[in-house]
């Protein structure tokens, strides 16, 4: 999807529509940040791996990564040294 396609679709929604990203395993999270990245097609990607990968190659294309995470986890585990 390009920015133009996204903008066109967003214009059809009520302004208070929440925009979310998929959670790590289940559910959805709020978008917390937008990050510019350079990506290229990953020709060896399996079904469970993203179609693109981060790249510094000259032919990499610019993209925006929508970052989100659960801000209120119920299992807020703290790593302890044993």
C-alpha positions as CSV (number, residue, x, y, z in Angstrom):
1,X,0.0,0.0,0.0
2,X,1.3,3.5,-0.8
3,X,0.8,6.7,1.2
4,X,-1.6,7.9,-1.5
5,X,-3.8,4.7,-1.2
6,X,-3.8,4.9,2.6
7,X,-4.8,8.6,2.6
8,X,-7.5,7.9,0.1
9,X,-8.9,5.2,2.4
10,X,-8.5,7.3,5.6
11,X,-10.6,10.1,4.0
12,X,-13.6,7.7,3.9
13,X,-13.5,7.0,7.7
14,X,-15.0,9.0,10.5
15,X,-12.2,11.2,12.1
16,X,-12.4,9.4,15.4
17,X,-11.8,5.9,14.0
18,X,-9.0,4.2,15.9
19,X,-6.1,2.9,13.8
20,X,-4.3,-0.2,15.2
21,X,-1.7,-2.7,14.3
22,X,-1.7,-6.5,15.0
23,X,-0.3,-7.7,18.3
24,X,2.6,-10.0,18.6
25,X,0.5,-13.2,18.8
26,X,-3.1,-12.1,19.2
27,X,-5.2,-9.0,19.4
28,X,-4.4,-5.4,18.3
29,X,-2.3,-2.5,19.7
30,X,-2.4,1.3,19.2
31,X,0.1,2.8,16.9
32,X,2.7,4.5,19.0
33,X,5.2,5.7,16.4
34,X,5.9,5.9,12.7
35,X,9.5,5.1,11.7
36,X,11.1,5.7,8.3
37,X,12.8,2.5,7.0
38,X,14.6,1.3,3.9
39,X,13.3,-2.1,2.7
40,X,13.7,-4.6,-0.1
41,X,11.8,-7.6,-1.1
42,X,12.9,-10.8,0.7
43,X,12.6,-13.5,-2.1
44,X,13.2,-16.3,0.5
45,X,10.5,-15.3,3.0
46,X,8.3,-18.0,4.3
47,X,4.6,-17.5,4.9
48,X,5.2,-16.5,8.6
49,X,8.0,-14.0,7.7
50,X,7.4,-10.5,6.4
51,X,7.5,-10.0,2.6
52,X,10.2,-7.3,3.0
53,X,13.3,-6.9,5.0
54,X,15.4,-3.9,6.2
55,X,18.1,-3.1,3.7
56,X,21.0,-0.6,3.2
57,X,21.3,-1.6,-0.5
58,X,21.2,1.2,-3.1
59,X,18.0,-0.2,-4.6
60,X,16.2,-0.3,-1.2
61,X,12.9,1.6,-1.2
62,X,11.7,4.0,1.5
63,X,8.7,2.9,3.6
64,X,7.0,3.8,6.9
65,X,6.9,1.2,9.7
66,X,3.9,1.6,12.0
67,X,5.1,0.7,15.5
68,X,2.8,-0.5,18.2
69,X,2.9,-2.5,21.4
70,X,0.8,-3.3,24.4
71,X,1.2,-0.5,26.9
72,X,-0.7,-2.2,29.7
73,X,0.4,-5.9,29.8
74,X,-1.0,-8.0,32.6
75,X,2.2,-10.1,32.7
76,X,4.7,-7.3,33.3
77,X,7.6,-9.7,33.9
78,X,10.8,-8.3,35.3
79,X,13.9,-10.2,34.4
80,X,15.8,-11.0,37.5
81,X,19.4,-12.1,37.9
82,X,19.7,-15.5,39.6
